[in-house]
Amino acid sequence: MKFDLIFGVDLPAAMPDNCRAVAMETIQAATSRLFITSSASRGVDSFWQSLTSLDGAGEKELADAGPFGIMAVLGGYSEAVKTRSDVIDLWHRRTAEEAVYALLVLIDRAVAPLPAMTAQKPVPTGESIGRAIEKCQDEFRMCFTSPRCLQSLACISQCGLADQSCSYRCIVSYQSEAFTQFSLCALQKQNLLNSQIERPPTPRAQPMDVFRGAPLTHDVAEGVLVGHYNPEMGRRHSWLVAAGSNPAYEQFALQYQLWFNGSAKNTFWYHPTFLVEALDGEKIWRSRDYRVRKKETPGMWDFSVVDNGIISEERWHLLGADEDLQWCVLFYVGVARRAGLAYRGCLVLTRDGEMPGPEHAEAITAAIARADMKPWELEATSNPPAGSLPRGVGCGEIWKVAEVEGR
């Protein structure tokens, strides 16, 4: 049996003698071979290093591409160097979502192109670049003469593959109107990146259909989202995120979730507020306003938001909820079309941000399974006790912690 790719993680230093010959024959017959470790040192045993091969380059060449990558370019294996680096970086972010992405990156580059991965690698064309420059002259000029806008672009360029957390921290750290207007015009309106990505059709999550013994209706589903929000009693948020699967979104600290009915007829809004740590260590409150439109099926909605000039479109599902509203589980799949980004996430929400007791584990597991996911794919969110929701939140402003604490 011959394999196109063999990928090994945390393998023992020595291979058992009784299978060594057969295993070596199988491994060496594979076209591409990569072995990594989960340890902080990232050091792989020399035995497995000797078997590594991507594009004909061994571990020594892949690990040291020479000054500015010159040796890899001359040797024709620069793409293999990047593949190895990206896979290791993704794996060491230590989340289930990024571990899966690491495998997709490796298969896409070492075996065969995957359509879902190709869509997330937009290639600007001469036409898309020229159109953006022509239509957005003022925005280009404003950004390229603004130190903070240039700092944002430079910072983002240094982020790892698909590291949306890093990108968002860069934007928050060097927030500027010049960057927002540049993104809105060049990326969103003129499609500078020539992105053709669509919202992923899978997984096909199934919303809950019964609540408190009765069929779920649109009004009841929206009532679950509104949750604990009651401003007259001093409750200024609906839920707090206790755990989530997407490291770029729900794993930010102190994610206050607010759903409410708008002043206009039949309008419904989602207003998350969360704490972001800038690159200099400053903690900044951020909030966004999503328009929510219900779908035909109760428990399903379309969310849309403009964030730093880029429109994101998301399909949300209510997977499950405790009858006493001690918890609820939501799943979303979204796309920022003009930024070439597609994403998904599963959330467990509670009133205080703490995970429910073990007596709720079975029901929560069943809810998560409606999106073909497992509980181990989610990680607990950091909710330090000092992180109370700032006064005045809900106005869409940026709140600096120091300013809030000084009030």
Disulfide bonds with the S-S distance in Angstrom:
Cys136-Cys185 1.99
Cys143-Cys149 1.96
Cys155-Cys170 1.97
Cys159-Cys166 2.01
